[in-house]
Amino acid sequence: QVRLVESGGGVVRPGGSLRLSCAASGIIPGGNTMGWYRQAPGSERELVAQIASGSNSNYADSVKGRFTISRDNAKNTVYLQMNALKPEDTAVYYCNFVHIKLGWNYWGQGTQLTVSS
């Protein structure tokens, strides 16, 4: 059973920075993609960034140049460094783990980020 535990959310002022972490357990190394999605009130969940086990990554246009996703495969942990935060970044951020060949798709419980002055 895959388990994803997020941490690092909170309240930050516009222009500030924050780092989210997601520790995974029960995963099979290699051949997977981990990512961050977010959902604001009244909106659908959207992709923020994702990174494959081979370290290829992609980002939503709205966060390019401000957010950086990385992963430590030895620790089964993915990080999202968020800089130059804006009020529109306010959302619940969810960690995601996908292993296409195995048909696995798991979500964390979510962590709240609020960007407000």
Residue pairs with C-beta under 8 A, 6 or more apart in sequence:
1 26
2 24
2 25
2 26
2 27
2 97
2 104
2 106
3 24
3 25
3 26
3 106
4 22
4 23
4 24
4 95
4 96
4 97
4 106
4 107
4 108
4 109
5 22
5 23
5 24
5 25
5 108
5 109
6 20
6 21
6 22
6 93
6 94
6 95
6 108
6 109
6 110
6 111
7 20
7 21
7 22
7 23
7 111
8 18
8 19
8 20
8 21
8 111
9 18
9 20
9 93
9 111
9 112
9 113
10 18
10 112
10 113
10 114
11 114
11 115
11 116
12 18
12 85
12 113
12 114
12 115
13 85
13 115
13 116
13 117
14 85
14 86
14 87
14 115
14 116
14 117
15 84
15 85
16 85
16 115
17 81
17 82
17 83
17 84
17 85
18 82
18 85
18 113
19 79
19 80
19 81
19 82
20 36
20 79
20 80
20 82
20 93
20 95
20 111
20 113
21 77
21 78
21 79
22 34
22 36
22 77
22 78
22 79
22 95
22 108
23 75
23 76
23 77
24 34
24 76
24 77
24 78
24 95
24 97
25 76
27 76
27 97
27 99
28 99
28 102
29 53
29 73
29 76
30 53
31 53
31 99
31 100
31 101
32 52
32 53
32 97
32 98
32 99
32 104
33 50
33 51
33 52
33 53
33 97
33 98
33 99
33 100
34 50
34 51
34 53
34 71
34 78
34 95
34 96
34 97
34 98
35 47
35 48
35 49
35 50
35 51
35 69
35 78
35 95
35 96
35 98
36 47
36 48
36 49
36 50
36 69
36 78
36 80
36 93
36 94
36 95
36 96
37 45
37 46
37 47
37 48
37 93
37 94
37 96
38 45
38 46
38 48
38 89
38 91
38 92
38 93
38 94
38 113
39 45
39 46
39 91
39 92
39 94
39 110
40 88
40 90
40 91
40 92
43 91
45 94
46 60
47 60
48 59
48 60
48 63
48 67
48 80
48 93
49 57
49 58
49 59
49 60
49 63
49 67
49 68
49 69
49 80
50 57
50 58
50 69
50 96
51 57
51 69
51 70
51 71
51 78
53 71
53 73
55 71
57 69
59 67
59 69
62 88
63 82
63 89
66 82
66 83
66 84
66 85
67 80
67 81
67 82
67 83
68 80
68 81
68 83
69 78
69 79
69 80
69 81
70 78
70 79
70 81
71 77
71 78
71 79
72 78
72 79
78 95
80 93
82 89
82 113
85 113
85 115
86 115
87 115
87 116
88 115
89 113
89 115
90 113
90 114
90 115
90 116
91 112
91 113
92 110
92 111
92 112
92 113
93 110
93 111
93 112
93 113
94 107
94 108
94 109
94 110
95 107
95 108
96 105
96 106
96 107
96 108
97 104
97 105
97 106
98 104
98 105
98 106
